[in-house]
């Protein structure tokens, strides 16, 4: 029975890390931009979802809030890159470090 519980945990982590790997793949290969803010926005989405659920918000609404926080992180990275004329790698690193500090 314990092997089934271990397998369930491993599959759950694999699915979650796979989603983050897709985000990194899209930015590196498809968009040809080194955007490192994916790691920070992934953790921020998890933190927003967890805090929302702890405070009594319905889990589906918590997931929507977590998605919106990821959108906001991407917007900040894009704003730094386009309007502030920062290189994409620097904007991504700056956003990632800011999100790690917030989390």
C-alpha positions in Angstrom: 0.0 0.0 0.0 2.8 2.4 0.8 4.3 2.0 -2.7 0.9 3.1 -4.2 1.0 6.3 -2.0 4.6 6.9 -3.0 3.7 6.5 -6.7 0.7 8.8 -6.3 3.0 11.5 -4.9 5.6 11.0 -7.6 3.0 11.3 -10.3 1.6 14.5 -8.8 5.0 16.1 -8.6 5.8 15.0 -12.1 2.7 16.7 -13.4 3.4 19.9 -11.6 7.0 20.1 -12.6 6.0 19.2 -16.2 3.7 22.3 -16.3 6.7 24.5 -15.3 8.9 22.7 -17.8 6.4 23.6 -20.6 6.5 27.3 -19.5 10.3 27.3 -19.7 10.3 25.4 -23.0 7.9 27.9 -24.6 10.0 30.9 -23.6 13.3 29.4 -24.5 12.5 27.6 -27.8 9.3 29.1 -29.2 9.6 32.7 -28.2 13.5 32.7 -28.3 13.7 34.7 -25.1 15.5 33.7 -21.9 12.7 34.4 -19.4 13.7 33.1 -16.0 10.7 34.5 -14.2 8.8 31.3 -14.8 10.3 29.8 -11.6 9.2 32.7 -9.5 5.7 32.9 -10.9 5.2 29.1 -10.4 6.0 29.5 -6.7 3.9 32.6 -6.4 0.9 30.9 -7.9 1.3 28.1 -5.4 1.6 30.5 -2.5 -1.4 32.6 -3.6 -3.5 29.4 -4.0 -2.5 28.0 -0.6 -3.1 31.3 1.2 -6.5 31.7 -0.5 -7.6 28.2 0.4 -6.4 28.7 4.0 -8.5 31.9 4.2 -11.7 30.0 3.2 -11.9 30.8 -0.6 -13.2 28.1 -2.8 -10.4 26.1 -4.4 -11.5 26.9 -8.0 -11.5 30.6 -7.3 -8.1 30.1 -5.6 -6.7 28.6 -8.8 -8.1 31.5 -10.8 -6.4 33.9 -8.4 -3.1 32.0 -8.7 -3.4 32.2 -12.5 -4.0 35.9 -12.3 -0.9 36.3 -10.1 1.1 34.5 -12.8 -0.3 36.8 -15.4 0.7 39.8 -13.2 4.3 38.4 -12.9 4.5 38.0 -16.7 3.1 41.5 -17.2 5.8 42.9 -14.9 8.5 41.1 -16.8 7.1 42.3 -20.1 6.8 45.8 -18.9 10.4 45.9 -17.7 11.6 44.5 -21.0 9.5 46.6 -23.4 8.9 49.9 -21.6 12.0 50.1 -19.4 14.2 48.8 -22.2 15.9 46.1 -20.1 17.3 43.0 -21.7 14.9 40.1 -21.4 17.3 38.0 -19.3 17.8 40.8 -16.8 14.0 41.6 -16.6 13.3 37.9 -16.0 16.0 37.6 -13.3 14.8 40.8 -11.6 11.2 39.6 -11.5 12.2 36.1 -10.3 14.2 37.5 -7.4 11.4 39.9 -6.5 8.9 37.0 -6.5 11.1 34.9 -4.4 11.3 37.7 -1.9 7.5 38.1 -1.9 7.0 34.4 -1.4 
